[in-house]
Amino acid sequence: MHLSEATSPDHRSLSCPISTSSATERPEQAGTAVLRGRSTTFASQRLNTPKEYITIAYTEVPAEAWKESVFDTEIAPNVDKLLRKPQYSM
């Protein structure tokens, strides 16, 4: 999750969380809506940030491209920053 700064309508400085997720398969439409809603609510409550300031990105990556496109470029170089580290190795 990345945090950026924004100004609310009443000119308060707010952290704007941006969560990015990558997966080899996209859940069905109903599952995506549930994931989006629960992730937004969770981030809003835990970070004390209005839902309007939460952004969530979801990228589907072919399984054969996972290591090169995601693990090697996003996960491995940032392993010390991850809130939850992968329970697998590549």
A tleap script that builds the chain and sets N, CA, C and O, in Angstrom:
source leaprc.protein.ff14SB
mol = sequence {
  NMET HIE LEU SER GLU ALA THR SER PRO ASP
  HIE ARG SER LEU SER CYS PRO ILE SER THR
  SER SER ALA THR GLU ARG PRO GLU GLN ALA
  GLY THR ALA VAL LEU ARG GLY ARG SER THR
  THR PHE ALA SER GLN ARG LEU ASN THR PRO
  LYS GLU TYR ILE THR ILE ALA TYR THR GLU
  VAL PRO ALA GLU ALA TRP LYS GLU SER VAL
  PHE ASP THR GLU ILE ALA PRO ASN VAL ASP
  LYS LEU LEU ARG LYS PRO GLN TYR SER CMET
}
set mol.1.N position { 0.852 -1.155 0.000 }
set mol.1.CA position { 0.000 0.000 0.000 }
set mol.1.C position { 0.899 1.219 0.000 }
set mol.1.O position { 1.860 1.288 0.767 }
set mol.2.N position { 0.603 2.148 -0.827 }
set mol.2.CA position { 1.340 3.402 -0.896 }
set mol.2.C position { 0.480 4.494 -0.271 }
set mol.2.O position { -0.748 4.427 -0.316 }
set mol.3.N position { 1.116 5.478 0.300 }
set mol.3.CA position { 0.382 6.609 0.850 }
set mol.3.C position { 0.825 7.866 0.133 }
set mol.3.O position { 2.020 8.093 -0.055 }
set mol.4.N position { -0.113 8.665 -0.260 }
set mol.4.CA position { 0.193 9.961 -0.831 }
set mol.4.C position { -0.620 10.993 -0.069 }
set mol.4.O position { -1.555 10.644 0.652 }
set mol.5.N position { -0.279 12.219 -0.221 }
set mol.5.CA position { -0.975 13.273 0.510 }
set mol.5.C position { -2.021 13.931 -0.381 }
set mol.5.O position { -1.827 14.067 -1.589 }
set mol.6.N position { -3.110 14.329 0.218 }
set mol.6.CA position { -4.164 15.058 -0.483 }
set mol.6.C position { -4.781 16.024 0.503 }
set mol.6.O position { -4.563 15.924 1.710 }
set mol.7.N position { -5.537 16.942 -0.008 }
set mol.7.CA position { -6.223 17.900 0.848 }
set mol.7.C position { -7.712 17.648 0.748 }
set mol.7.O position { -8.265 17.560 -0.348 }
set mol.8.N position { -8.356 17.534 1.890 }
set mol.8.CA position { -9.789 17.289 1.918 }
set mol.8.C position { -10.528 18.581 1.589 }
set mol.8.O position { -9.925 19.654 1.564 }
set mol.9.N position { -11.832 18.484 1.337 }
set mol.9.CA position { -12.615 19.692 1.044 }
set mol.9.C position { -12.526 20.744 2.145 }
set mol.9.O position { -12.669 21.936 1.873 }
set mol.10.N position { -12.292 20.319 3.378 }
set mol.10.CA position { -12.155 21.314 4.455 }
set mol.10.C position { -10.684 21.671 4.707 }
set mol.10.O position { -10.347 22.217 5.758 }
set mol.11.N position { -9.818 21.364 3.748 }
set mol.11.CA position { -8.407 21.744 3.722 }
set mol.11.C position { -7.540 21.042 4.752 }
set mol.11.O position { -6.475 21.546 5.109 }
set mol.12.N position { -7.979 19.886 5.234 }
set mol.12.CA position { -7.132 19.075 6.103 }
set mol.12.C position { -6.233 18.219 5.229 }
set mol.12.O position { -6.638 17.786 4.150 }
set mol.13.N position { -5.029 17.977 5.686 }
set mol.13.CA position { -4.122 17.091 4.978 }
set mol.13.C position { -4.476 15.651 5.340 }
set mol.13.O position { -4.603 15.316 6.518 }
set mol.14.N position { -4.633 14.808 4.334 }
set mol.14.CA position { -5.015 13.418 4.552 }
set mol.14.C position { -4.049 12.498 3.840 }
set mol.14.O position { -3.520 12.841 2.782 }
set mol.15.N position { -3.815 11.322 4.420 }
set mol.15.CA position { -3.077 10.283 3.720 }
set mol.15.C position { -4.044 9.579 2.785 }
set mol.15.O position { -5.169 9.257 3.166 }
set mol.16.N position { -3.606 9.348 1.579 }
set mol.16.CA position { -4.443 8.671 0.587 }
set mol.16.C position { -3.809 7.321 0.263 }
set mol.16.O position { -2.861 7.262 -0.519 }
set mol.17.N position { -4.312 6.247 0.845 }
set mol.17.CA position { -3.736 4.942 0.585 }
set mol.17.C position { -4.060 4.452 -0.819 }
set mol.17.O position { -5.172 4.625 -1.318 }
set mol.18.N position { -3.073 3.844 -1.435 }
set mol.18.CA position { -3.259 3.207 -2.732 }
set mol.18.C position { -2.802 1.775 -2.564 }
set mol.18.O position { -1.626 1.531 -2.292 }
set mol.19.N position { -3.699 0.832 -2.720 }
set mol.19.CA position { -3.374 -0.573 -2.587 }
set mol.19.C position { -3.317 -1.190 -3.972 }
set mol.19.O position { -4.226 -0.999 -4.780 }
set mol.20.N position { -2.258 -1.924 -4.247 }
set mol.20.CA position { -2.151 -2.599 -5.531 }
set mol.20.C position { -2.101 -4.098 -5.290 }
set mol.20.O position { -1.417 -4.566 -4.380 }
set mol.21.N position { -2.817 -4.837 -6.097 }
set mol.21.CA position { -2.848 -6.285 -6.007 }
set mol.21.C position { -2.646 -6.866 -7.385 }
set mol.21.O position { -3.138 -6.332 -8.380 }
set mol.22.N position { -1.922 -7.957 -7.434 }
set mol.22.CA position { -1.737 -8.685 -8.682 }
set mol.22.C position { -2.092 -10.136 -8.421 }
set mol.22.O position { -1.803 -10.669 -7.349 }
set mol.23.N position { -2.712 -10.769 -9.387 }
set mol.23.CA position { -3.103 -12.171 -9.233 }
set mol.23.C position { -3.073 -12.847 -10.583 }
set mol.23.O position { -3.124 -12.192 -11.624 }
set mol.24.N position { -2.988 -14.173 -10.556 }
set mol.24.CA position { -2.976 -14.907 -11.821 }
set mol.24.C position { -4.372 -15.140 -12.362 }
set mol.24.O position { -4.526 -15.467 -13.539 }
set mol.25.N position { -5.387 -14.980 -11.539 }
set mol.25.CA position { -6.767 -15.121 -11.992 }
set mol.25.C position { -7.636 -14.065 -11.345 }
set mol.25.O position { -7.512 -13.805 -10.148 }
set mol.26.N position { -8.505 -13.459 -12.111 }
set mol.26.CA position { -9.449 -12.479 -11.576 }
set mol.26.C position { -10.665 -13.220 -11.041 }
set mol.26.O position { -11.203 -14.096 -11.716 }
set mol.27.N position { -11.105 -12.873 -9.824 }
set mol.27.CA position { -12.329 -13.497 -9.311 }
set mol.27.C position { -13.523 -13.119 -10.186 }
set mol.27.O position { -13.478 -12.132 -10.920 }
set mol.28.N position { -14.587 -13.911 -10.101 }
set mol.28.CA position { -15.785 -13.565 -10.848 }
set mol.28.C position { -16.269 -12.182 -10.419 }
set mol.28.O position { -15.859 -11.677 -9.374 }
set mol.29.N position { -17.111 -11.588 -11.196 }
set mol.29.CA position { -17.555 -10.203 -10.970 }
set mol.29.C position { -18.052 -9.963 -9.547 }
set mol.29.O position { -17.698 -8.959 -8.929 }
set mol.30.N position { -18.857 -10.862 -9.031 }
set mol.30.CA position { -19.386 -10.700 -7.675 }
set mol.30.C position { -18.256 -10.746 -6.654 }
set mol.30.O position { -18.270 -9.994 -5.679 }
set mol.31.N position { -17.277 -11.624 -6.870 }
set mol.31.CA position { -16.144 -11.721 -5.966 }
set mol.31.C position { -15.289 -10.470 -5.990 }
set mol.31.O position { -14.764 -10.054 -4.957 }
set mol.32.N position { -15.147 -9.868 -7.161 }
set mol.32.CA position { -14.385 -8.626 -7.283 }
set mol.32.C position { -15.053 -7.503 -6.507 }
set mol.32.O position { -14.377 -6.716 -5.845 }
set mol.33.N position { -16.367 -7.424 -6.585 }
set mol.33.CA position { -17.105 -6.381 -5.866 }
set mol.33.C position { -16.955 -6.559 -4.358 }
set mol.33.O position { -16.788 -5.577 -3.634 }
set mol.34.N position { -17.013 -7.794 -3.880 }
set mol.34.CA position { -16.844 -8.065 -2.451 }
set mol.34.C position { -15.425 -7.700 -2.017 }
set mol.34.O position { -15.242 -7.052 -0.987 }
set mol.35.N position { -14.426 -8.110 -2.789 }
set mol.35.CA position { -13.033 -7.786 -2.476 }
set mol.35.C position { -12.827 -6.273 -2.416 }
set mol.35.O position { -12.192 -5.766 -1.491 }
set mol.36.N position { -13.357 -5.566 -3.388 }
set mol.36.CA position { -13.233 -4.107 -3.436 }
set mol.36.C position { -13.882 -3.463 -2.209 }
set mol.36.O position { -13.280 -2.601 -1.569 }
set mol.37.N position { -15.090 -3.874 -1.885 }
set mol.37.CA position { -15.814 -3.298 -0.755 }
set mol.37.C position { -15.137 -3.573 0.577 }
set mol.37.O position { -14.974 -2.667 1.394 }
set mol.38.N position { -14.745 -4.811 0.796 }
set mol.38.CA position { -14.103 -5.167 2.065 }
set mol.38.C position { -12.726 -4.521 2.203 }
set mol.38.O position { -12.360 -4.067 3.287 }
set mol.39.N position { -11.968 -4.480 1.116 }
set mol.39.CA position { -10.640 -3.858 1.164 }
set mol.39.C position { -10.757 -2.362 1.447 }
set mol.39.O position { -9.974 -1.809 2.219 }
set mol.40.N position { -11.722 -1.721 0.830 }
set mol.40.CA position { -11.934 -0.286 1.039 }
set mol.40.C position { -12.330 -0.002 2.476 }
set mol.40.O position { -11.777 0.898 3.109 }
set mol.41.N position { -13.280 -0.761 2.995 }
set mol.41.CA position { -13.733 -0.564 4.371 }
set mol.41.C position { -12.597 -0.816 5.355 }
set mol.41.O position { -12.397 -0.035 6.285 }
set mol.42.N position { -11.859 -1.890 5.158 }
set mol.42.CA position { -10.748 -2.215 6.051 }
set mol.42.C position { -9.702 -1.099 6.055 }
set mol.42.O position { -9.294 -0.638 7.121 }
set mol.43.N position { -9.267 -0.665 4.874 }
set mol.43.CA position { -8.246 0.387 4.790 }
set mol.43.C position { -8.749 1.688 5.402 }
set mol.43.O position { -8.005 2.373 6.104 }
set mol.44.N position { -9.986 2.026 5.146 }
set mol.44.CA position { -10.562 3.257 5.679 }
set mol.44.C position { -10.566 3.243 7.206 }
set mol.44.O position { -10.182 4.226 7.840 }
set mol.45.N position { -10.995 2.142 7.786 }
set mol.45.CA position { -11.063 2.045 9.247 }
set mol.45.C position { -9.684 2.008 9.877 }
set mol.45.O position { -9.434 2.723 10.848 }
set mol.46.N position { -8.792 1.199 9.353 }
set mol.46.CA position { -7.466 1.035 9.951 }
set mol.46.C position { -6.590 2.268 9.793 }
set mol.46.O position { -5.771 2.561 10.665 }
set mol.47.N position { -6.751 2.992 8.696 }
set mol.47.CA position { -5.907 4.159 8.441 }
set mol.47.C position { -6.597 5.465 8.800 }
set mol.47.O position { -6.032 6.546 8.630 }
set mol.48.N position { -7.835 5.354 9.302 }
set mol.48.CA position { -8.609 6.531 9.680 }
set mol.48.C position { -8.666 7.552 8.534 }
set mol.48.O position { -8.409 8.742 8.717 }
set mol.49.N position { -9.006 7.046 7.368 }
set mol.49.CA position { -9.074 7.845 6.147 }
set mol.49.C position { -10.442 7.632 5.513 }
set mol.49.O position { -10.901 6.493 5.437 }
set mol.50.N position { -11.108 8.687 5.055 }
set mol.50.CA position { -12.408 8.505 4.403 }
set mol.50.C position { -12.308 7.573 3.188 }
set mol.50.O position { -11.303 7.566 2.477 }
set mol.51.N position { -13.354 6.798 2.970 }
set mol.51.CA position { -13.382 5.867 1.835 }
set mol.51.C position { -13.128 6.567 0.504 }
set mol.51.O position { -12.570 5.971 -0.418 }
set mol.52.N position { -13.537 7.823 0.404 }
set mol.52.CA position { -13.372 8.564 -0.849 }
set mol.52.C position { -11.898 8.727 -1.229 }
set mol.52.O position { -11.580 8.994 -2.387 }
set mol.53.N position { -11.007 8.566 -0.260 }
set mol.53.CA position { -9.579 8.762 -0.496 }
set mol.53.C position { -8.827 7.443 -0.672 }
set mol.53.O position { -7.601 7.446 -0.778 }
set mol.54.N position { -9.536 6.328 -0.704 }
set mol.54.CA position { -8.924 5.014 -0.880 }
set mol.54.C position { -8.957 4.653 -2.362 }
set mol.54.O position { -9.992 4.778 -3.017 }
set mol.55.N position { -7.815 4.205 -2.882 }
set mol.55.CA position { -7.723 3.752 -4.269 }
set mol.55.C position { -7.165 2.335 -4.266 }
set mol.55.O position { -6.175 2.053 -3.591 }
set mol.56.N position { -7.801 1.447 -5.019 }
set mol.56.CA position { -7.361 0.064 -5.086 }
set mol.56.C position { -7.180 -0.321 -6.552 }
set mol.56.O position { -8.093 -0.167 -7.363 }
set mol.57.N position { -5.995 -0.820 -6.878 }
set mol.57.CA position { -5.715 -1.288 -8.235 }
set mol.57.C position { -5.603 -2.808 -8.216 }
set mol.57.O position { -5.042 -3.383 -7.283 }
set mol.58.N position { -6.134 -3.451 -9.239 }
set mol.58.CA position { -6.068 -4.905 -9.352 }
set mol.58.C position { -5.595 -5.231 -10.760 }
set mol.58.O position { -6.191 -4.792 -11.744 }
set mol.59.N position { -4.526 -5.997 -10.848 }
set mol.59.CA position { -3.972 -6.349 -12.150 }
set mol.59.C position { -3.903 -7.857 -12.293 }
set mol.59.O position { -3.340 -8.544 -11.440 }
set mol.60.N position { -4.471 -8.366 -13.360 }
set mol.60.CA position { -4.385 -9.795 -13.641 }
set mol.60.C position { -3.117 -10.046 -14.438 }
set mol.60.O position { -2.877 -9.396 -15.455 }
set mol.61.N position { -2.307 -10.985 -13.978 }
set mol.61.CA position { -1.034 -11.307 -14.615 }
set mol.61.C position { -1.047 -12.787 -14.987 }
set mol.61.O position { -1.361 -13.623 -14.140 }
set mol.62.N position { -0.714 -13.132 -16.228 }
set mol.62.CA position { -0.664 -14.547 -16.600 }
set mol.62.C position { 0.319 -15.306 -15.698 }
set mol.62.O position { 1.382 -14.781 -15.366 }
set mol.63.N position { -0.027 -16.522 -15.304 }
set mol.63.CA position { 0.799 -17.306 -14.384 }
set mol.63.C position { 2.236 -17.428 -14.870 }
set mol.63.O position { 3.166 -17.358 -14.068 }
set mol.64.N position { 2.427 -17.605 -16.154 }
set mol.64.CA position { 3.783 -17.781 -16.682 }
set mol.64.C position { 4.614 -16.499 -16.629 }
set mol.64.O position { 5.837 -16.548 -16.767 }
set mol.65.N position { 3.963 -15.360 -16.432 }
set mol.65.CA position { 4.674 -14.078 -16.353 }
set mol.65.C position { 4.828 -13.576 -14.918 }
set mol.65.O position { 5.446 -12.535 -14.695 }
set mol.66.N position { 4.273 -14.303 -13.937 }
set mol.66.CA position { 4.249 -13.847 -12.549 }
set mol.66.C position { 5.645 -13.543 -12.006 }
set mol.66.O position { 5.874 -12.465 -11.457 }
set mol.67.N position { 6.565 -14.473 -12.152 }
set mol.67.CA position { 7.897 -14.286 -11.571 }
set mol.67.C position { 8.576 -13.051 -12.139 }
set mol.67.O position { 9.072 -12.215 -11.383 }
set mol.68.N position { 8.604 -12.927 -13.432 }
set mol.68.CA position { 9.297 -11.799 -14.069 }
set mol.68.C position { 8.553 -10.473 -13.872 }
set mol.68.O position { 9.178 -9.449 -13.594 }
set mol.69.N position { 7.239 -10.485 -14.013 }
set mol.69.CA position { 6.471 -9.237 -13.977 }
set mol.69.C position { 6.149 -8.735 -12.576 }
set mol.69.O position { 6.043 -7.527 -12.364 }
set mol.70.N position { 5.994 -9.639 -11.621 }
set mol.70.CA position { 5.552 -9.230 -10.287 }
set mol.70.C position { 6.594 -9.566 -9.213 }
set mol.70.O position { 7.061 -8.680 -8.497 }
set mol.71.N position { 6.949 -10.832 -9.107 }
set mol.71.CA position { 7.845 -11.235 -8.021 }
set mol.71.C position { 9.201 -10.534 -8.115 }
set mol.71.O position { 9.657 -9.943 -7.136 }
set mol.72.N position { 9.841 -10.592 -9.266 }
set mol.72.CA position { 11.183 -10.026 -9.412 }
set mol.72.C position { 11.204 -8.499 -9.377 }
set mol.72.O position { 12.205 -7.907 -8.974 }
set mol.73.N position { 10.124 -7.861 -9.788 }
set mol.73.CA position { 10.131 -6.393 -9.883 }
set mol.73.C position { 9.454 -5.681 -8.726 }
set mol.73.O position { 9.829 -4.557 -8.394 }
set mol.74.N position { 8.453 -6.316 -8.100 }
set mol.74.CA position { 7.705 -5.645 -7.041 }
set mol.74.C position { 7.865 -6.282 -5.665 }
set mol.74.O position { 7.950 -5.577 -4.659 }
set mol.75.N position { 7.906 -7.593 -5.618 }
set mol.75.CA position { 7.951 -8.276 -4.322 }
set mol.75.C position { 9.374 -8.379 -3.785 }
set mol.75.O position { 9.658 -7.860 -2.705 }
set mol.76.N position { 10.265 -9.032 -4.506 }
set mol.76.CA position { 11.632 -9.259 -4.019 }
set mol.76.C position { 12.369 -7.968 -3.658 }
set mol.76.O position { 12.986 -7.921 -2.593 }
set mol.77.N position { 12.338 -6.915 -4.487 }
set mol.77.CA position { 13.076 -5.703 -4.122 }
set mol.77.C position { 12.488 -4.952 -2.927 }
set mol.77.O position { 13.167 -4.116 -2.330 }
set mol.78.N position { 11.242 -5.238 -2.574 }
set mol.78.CA position { 10.559 -4.520 -1.493 }
set mol.78.C position { 10.214 -5.404 -0.310 }
set mol.78.O position { 9.364 -5.040 0.502 }
set mol.79.N position { 10.852 -6.554 -0.197 }
set mol.79.CA position { 10.471 -7.526 0.826 }
set mol.79.C position { 10.532 -6.936 2.237 }
set mol.79.O position { 9.729 -7.316 3.089 }
set mol.80.N position { 11.451 -6.030 2.501 }
set mol.80.CA position { 11.542 -5.425 3.833 }
set mol.80.C position { 10.394 -4.474 4.135 }
set mol.80.O position { 10.144 -4.170 5.301 }
set mol.81.N position { 9.695 -4.002 3.125 }
set mol.81.CA position { 8.588 -3.062 3.293 }
set mol.81.C position { 7.225 -3.748 3.342 }
set mol.81.O position { 6.231 -3.114 3.694 }
set mol.82.N position { 7.167 -5.013 2.998 }
set mol.82.CA position { 5.896 -5.720 2.905 }
set mol.82.C position { 5.301 -5.953 4.285 }
set mol.82.O position { 6.003 -6.380 5.202 }
set mol.83.N position { 4.014 -5.676 4.436 }
set mol.83.CA position { 3.324 -5.967 5.684 }
set mol.83.C position { 3.196 -7.474 5.885 }
set mol.83.O position { 3.261 -7.967 7.011 }
set mol.84.N position { 3.015 -8.185 4.802 }
set mol.84.CA position { 2.984 -9.652 4.838 }
set mol.84.C position { 3.902 -10.148 3.743 }
set mol.84.O position { 3.693 -9.876 2.561 }
set mol.85.N position { 4.922 -10.880 4.155 }
set mol.85.CA position { 5.904 -11.378 3.218 }
set mol.85.C position { 5.377 -12.659 2.563 }
set mol.85.O position { 4.585 -13.383 3.165 }
set mol.86.N position { 5.818 -12.939 1.329 }
set mol.86.CA position { 5.343 -14.156 0.660 }
set mol.86.C position { 5.761 -15.398 1.430 }
set mol.86.O position { 6.840 -15.444 2.021 }
set mol.87.N position { 4.912 -16.380 1.415 }
set mol.87.CA position { 5.186 -17.651 2.067 }
set mol.87.C position { 5.678 -18.670 1.036 }
set mol.87.O position { 5.528 -19.877 1.226 }
set mol.88.N position { 6.258 -18.180 -0.042 }
set mol.88.CA position { 6.780 -19.019 -1.116 }
set mol.88.C position { 8.060 -18.386 -1.614 }
set mol.88.O position { 8.335 -17.221 -1.327 }
set mol.89.N position { 8.838 -19.141 -2.355 }
set mol.89.CA position { 10.046 -18.588 -2.967 }
set mol.89.C position { 10.025 -18.925 -4.453 }
set mol.89.O position { 9.356 -19.860 -4.892 }
set mol.90.N position { 10.755 -18.160 -5.187 }
set mol.90.CA position { 10.803 -18.375 -6.635 }
set mol.90.C position { 12.244 -18.392 -7.092 }
set mol.90.O position { 12.513 -18.560 -8.281 }
savepdb mol mol.pdb
quit
